[in-house]
Amino acid sequence: MTLIILFFALGILLLAVEVIVPGAILGSIGGLLMFGGCVKAFMEYGTGGGIIAVAVASALAGLAFYLEFRVLPRTRIGRRAFLTSEITGVSAAFGAEARALIGKSAEALTMLSPTGYIRVDGQRYEAYCQSGQVPAGAMLEVIGADNFRLIVSQTQTNQPAI
């Protein structure tokens, strides 16, 4: 009986700590301990004792989760531990902004080797030059965009004559 109570107590404790320490490892171990307590109850006390153990384990887990997710967020400690605001910004490719820049001329702010920074319409962007190294100050043309940078190529006036 003592071992069953110990398994339940440790299991509930680890399930409660899982709210503070994310990763599902402690919660999984806590669930396994409670399951082990139920198995031990079936082995020692038969079907009747095992069913009672499962009912007690379910009630304890339900009570712990209720306290953790309904009561704790309303306490002073809980308000500091739980996230209440969301980030509205996104980290995504240029999208429509990049399509509007295709075909525009740009100036290399840094040496593109093959990446660097360019200026298009007074705005600074990261760029990738398909033709290799381009010195700072070179005139470029925006020909496309990939994930987070523009793709540029040298304009005809900057390319050396062959």
Contacts in CASP RR format, 6 or more apart in sequence:
PFRMAT RR
TARGET T0000
AUTHOR 0000-0000-0000
METHOD contacts of the structure
MODEL  1
MTLIILFFALGILLLAVEVIVPGAILGSIGGLLMFGGCVKAFMEYGTGGG
IIAVAVASALAGLAFYLEFRVLPRTRIGRRAFLTSEITGVSAAFGAEARA
LIGKSAEALTMLSPTGYIRVDGQRYEAYCQSGQVPAGAMLEVIGADNFRL
IVSQTQTNQPAI
1 44 0 8 1.000
3 37 0 8 1.000
3 40 0 8 1.000
4 37 0 8 1.000
4 40 0 8 1.000
4 41 0 8 1.000
4 44 0 8 1.000
4 53 0 8 1.000
7 33 0 8 1.000
7 34 0 8 1.000
7 36 0 8 1.000
7 37 0 8 1.000
7 40 0 8 1.000
8 33 0 8 1.000
8 34 0 8 1.000
8 37 0 8 1.000
8 56 0 8 1.000
8 57 0 8 1.000
8 60 0 8 1.000
10 30 0 8 1.000
10 33 0 8 1.000
11 27 0 8 1.000
11 29 0 8 1.000
11 30 0 8 1.000
11 31 0 8 1.000
11 33 0 8 1.000
11 34 0 8 1.000
12 30 0 8 1.000
12 34 0 8 1.000
12 60 0 8 1.000
12 61 0 8 1.000
12 64 0 8 1.000
13 30 0 8 1.000
14 26 0 8 1.000
14 27 0 8 1.000
14 29 0 8 1.000
14 30 0 8 1.000
14 31 0 8 1.000
14 33 0 8 1.000
15 26 0 8 1.000
15 27 0 8 1.000
15 30 0 8 1.000
15 31 0 8 1.000
15 34 0 8 1.000
15 61 0 8 1.000
15 64 0 8 1.000
15 65 0 8 1.000
16 64 0 8 1.000
16 68 0 8 1.000
17 26 0 8 1.000
17 27 0 8 1.000
18 24 0 8 1.000
18 26 0 8 1.000
18 27 0 8 1.000
19 68 0 8 1.000
19 69 0 8 1.000
19 72 0 8 1.000
19 81 0 8 1.000
20 81 0 8 1.000
31 61 0 8 1.000
34 57 0 8 1.000
34 60 0 8 1.000
34 61 0 8 1.000
35 57 0 8 1.000
37 53 0 8 1.000
37 57 0 8 1.000
38 50 0 8 1.000
38 53 0 8 1.000
38 54 0 8 1.000
38 57 0 8 1.000
41 49 0 8 1.000
41 50 0 8 1.000
41 52 0 8 1.000
41 53 0 8 1.000
41 54 0 8 1.000
42 49 0 8 1.000
42 50 0 8 1.000
42 53 0 8 1.000
45 52 0 8 1.000
45 53 0 8 1.000
72 78 0 8 1.000
72 81 0 8 1.000
72 82 0 8 1.000
73 79 0 8 1.000
73 82 0 8 1.000
93 145 0 8 1.000
93 146 0 8 1.000
93 147 0 8 1.000
93 148 0 8 1.000
94 101 0 8 1.000
94 145 0 8 1.000
94 148 0 8 1.000
94 150 0 8 1.000
95 145 0 8 1.000
98 144 0 8 1.000
98 145 0 8 1.000
98 150 0 8 1.000
99 145 0 8 1.000
101 120 0 8 1.000
101 121 0 8 1.000
101 125 0 8 1.000
101 142 0 8 1.000
101 145 0 8 1.000
101 150 0 8 1.000
102 142 0 8 1.000
102 143 0 8 1.000
102 144 0 8 1.000
102 145 0 8 1.000
103 141 0 8 1.000
103 142 0 8 1.000
103 143 0 8 1.000
104 120 0 8 1.000
104 121 0 8 1.000
104 141 0 8 1.000
104 142 0 8 1.000
105 120 0 8 1.000
105 139 0 8 1.000
105 140 0 8 1.000
105 141 0 8 1.000
105 142 0 8 1.000
105 155 0 8 1.000
106 118 0 8 1.000
106 119 0 8 1.000
106 120 0 8 1.000
106 125 0 8 1.000
106 127 0 8 1.000
106 139 0 8 1.000
106 140 0 8 1.000
106 141 0 8 1.000
106 142 0 8 1.000
106 150 0 8 1.000
106 152 0 8 1.000
107 118 0 8 1.000
107 119 0 8 1.000
107 137 0 8 1.000
107 138 0 8 1.000
107 139 0 8 1.000
107 140 0 8 1.000
108 116 0 8 1.000
108 117 0 8 1.000
108 118 0 8 1.000
108 127 0 8 1.000
108 134 0 8 1.000
108 135 0 8 1.000
108 136 0 8 1.000
108 137 0 8 1.000
108 138 0 8 1.000
108 139 0 8 1.000
108 140 0 8 1.000
109 116 0 8 1.000
109 117 0 8 1.000
109 118 0 8 1.000
109 119 0 8 1.000
109 124 0 8 1.000
109 136 0 8 1.000
109 137 0 8 1.000
110 116 0 8 1.000
110 117 0 8 1.000
110 136 0 8 1.000
111 133 0 8 1.000
111 134 0 8 1.000
111 135 0 8 1.000
111 136 0 8 1.000
112 118 0 8 1.000
112 127 0 8 1.000
112 128 0 8 1.000
112 129 0 8 1.000
112 132 0 8 1.000
112 133 0 8 1.000
112 134 0 8 1.000
112 138 0 8 1.000
112 140 0 8 1.000
112 152 0 8 1.000
113 132 0 8 1.000
113 133 0 8 1.000
113 134 0 8 1.000
114 128 0 8 1.000
114 129 0 8 1.000
114 130 0 8 1.000
114 131 0 8 1.000
114 132 0 8 1.000
114 133 0 8 1.000
115 126 0 8 1.000
115 127 0 8 1.000
115 128 0 8 1.000
115 129 0 8 1.000
115 149 0 8 1.000
116 126 0 8 1.000
116 127 0 8 1.000
116 128 0 8 1.000
116 129 0 8 1.000
117 124 0 8 1.000
117 125 0 8 1.000
117 126 0 8 1.000
117 127 0 8 1.000
118 124 0 8 1.000
118 125 0 8 1.000
118 126 0 8 1.000
118 127 0 8 1.000
118 140 0 8 1.000
118 150 0 8 1.000
118 152 0 8 1.000
119 125 0 8 1.000
120 142 0 8 1.000
120 150 0 8 1.000
125 149 0 8 1.000
125 150 0 8 1.000
126 148 0 8 1.000
126 149 0 8 1.000
126 150 0 8 1.000
127 140 0 8 1.000
127 142 0 8 1.000
127 149 0 8 1.000
127 150 0 8 1.000
127 151 0 8 1.000
127 152 0 8 1.000
128 146 0 8 1.000
128 149 0 8 1.000
128 150 0 8 1.000
128 151 0 8 1.000
128 152 0 8 1.000
129 140 0 8 1.000
129 151 0 8 1.000
129 152 0 8 1.000
129 153 0 8 1.000
129 154 0 8 1.000
130 143 0 8 1.000
130 151 0 8 1.000
130 152 0 8 1.000
130 153 0 8 1.000
131 153 0 8 1.000
131 154 0 8 1.000
131 159 0 8 1.000
134 140 0 8 1.000
134 152 0 8 1.000
134 154 0 8 1.000
134 158 0 8 1.000
138 154 0 8 1.000
138 158 0 8 1.000
139 154 0 8 1.000
139 155 0 8 1.000
139 157 0 8 1.000
139 158 0 8 1.000
140 152 0 8 1.000
140 153 0 8 1.000
140 154 0 8 1.000
140 155 0 8 1.000
140 158 0 8 1.000
141 152 0 8 1.000
141 153 0 8 1.000
141 154 0 8 1.000
141 155 0 8 1.000
142 150 0 8 1.000
142 151 0 8 1.000
142 152 0 8 1.000
143 151 0 8 1.000
143 152 0 8 1.000
143 153 0 8 1.000
144 150 0 8 1.000
144 151 0 8 1.000
144 152 0 8 1.000
145 151 0 8 1.000
END
